[in-house]
């Protein structure tokens, strides 16, 4: 048992993943701030114009899909690194339903 733990601790791939997970945890914090800005702007747009702003909708959808992609990586549900280590198109490929 102790040998297995020692062997696991020596795996470079595990330490690289931990480094990437730390970096993406910081990115998640930044994305959360941006999502709150999107929420605030969309509420303001709806109050002023009576409808949601299409550009903000698209940006919010992309940001939400990106956050989902990061969370899949952080929870070990995928080994695929999110943007910027993968194409943004992969983030866009996640099927996020459009309202309307």
C-alpha positions as CSV (number, residue, x, y, z in Angstrom):
1,X,0.0,0.0,0.0
2,X,2.8,2.5,1.0
3,X,4.6,1.6,-2.2
4,X,1.6,2.5,-4.3
5,X,1.2,5.8,-2.6
6,X,4.9,6.6,-3.1
7,X,4.6,5.6,-6.8
8,X,1.5,7.8,-7.2
9,X,3.3,10.8,-5.6
10,X,6.1,10.5,-8.1
11,X,3.9,10.7,-11.2
12,X,4.7,13.8,-13.1
13,X,1.3,13.7,-14.8
14,X,-0.5,14.1,-11.5
15,X,1.6,17.1,-10.5
16,X,1.0,18.7,-13.9
17,X,-2.7,18.2,-13.5
18,X,-2.6,19.7,-10.0
19,X,-0.8,22.8,-11.5
20,X,-3.4,23.1,-14.2
21,X,-6.2,22.7,-11.7
22,X,-4.8,25.5,-9.5
23,X,-4.5,27.7,-12.6
24,X,-8.1,27.0,-13.7
25,X,-9.4,27.5,-10.2
26,X,-8.1,31.1,-10.4
27,X,-9.7,31.4,-13.9
28,X,-13.0,30.3,-12.4
29,X,-12.9,33.2,-9.9
30,X,-12.4,35.6,-12.8
31,X,-15.1,34.0,-14.8
32,X,-17.5,34.3,-11.9
33,X,-16.9,38.1,-11.7
34,X,-17.6,38.3,-15.5
35,X,-20.8,36.3,-15.1
36,X,-22.0,38.7,-12.4
37,X,-21.3,41.6,-14.8
38,X,-23.2,39.8,-17.5
39,X,-26.1,39.3,-15.1
40,X,-26.1,42.9,-14.0
41,X,-25.9,44.2,-17.6
42,X,-28.7,41.9,-18.7
43,X,-31.0,43.0,-15.9
44,X,-30.2,46.6,-16.7
45,X,-30.8,46.1,-20.4
46,X,-34.1,44.3,-19.6
47,X,-35.3,47.1,-17.3
48,X,-34.4,49.8,-19.8
49,X,-35.4,48.3,-23.1
50,X,-37.9,45.6,-22.0
51,X,-35.9,42.8,-23.7
52,X,-32.7,40.9,-23.2
53,X,-29.7,42.1,-25.2
54,X,-28.7,39.5,-27.8
55,X,-25.0,40.3,-27.6
56,X,-25.0,39.9,-23.8
57,X,-27.0,36.6,-24.2
58,X,-24.4,35.2,-26.6
59,X,-21.5,36.3,-24.4
60,X,-23.2,34.8,-21.3
61,X,-23.9,31.6,-23.1
62,X,-20.2,31.3,-24.2
63,X,-18.9,32.2,-20.7
64,X,-21.3,29.6,-19.1
65,X,-20.1,26.9,-21.5
66,X,-16.5,27.8,-20.8
67,X,-17.1,27.6,-17.0
68,X,-18.8,24.2,-17.5
69,X,-15.8,22.9,-19.5
70,X,-13.5,24.0,-16.7
71,X,-15.6,22.4,-14.1
72,X,-15.6,19.1,-16.0
73,X,-11.8,19.2,-16.0
74,X,-11.6,20.2,-12.3
75,X,-13.9,17.3,-11.3
76,X,-11.9,14.8,-13.3
77,X,-14.8,14.2,-15.7
78,X,-12.4,15.0,-18.6
79,X,-8.7,15.1,-19.2
80,X,-9.1,17.7,-21.9
81,X,-7.6,21.0,-21.0
82,X,-10.0,24.0,-21.5
83,X,-9.2,27.1,-23.4
84,X,-6.5,28.5,-23.7
85,X,-4.9,25.1,-24.1
86,X,-7.7,24.0,-26.4
87,X,-9.5,25.8,-29.1
88,X,-12.4,28.1,-28.0
89,X,-14.5,26.3,-30.6
90,X,-14.5,23.2,-28.3
91,X,-16.1,25.4,-25.7
92,X,-18.6,26.6,-28.2
93,X,-19.3,23.0,-29.2
94,X,-21.0,22.2,-25.9
95,X,-24.7,22.1,-26.5
96,X,-26.1,25.0,-24.4
97,X,-29.7,25.6,-25.2
98,X,-30.7,28.9,-26.6
99,X,-33.8,30.7,-25.3
100,X,-36.3,32.0,-27.8
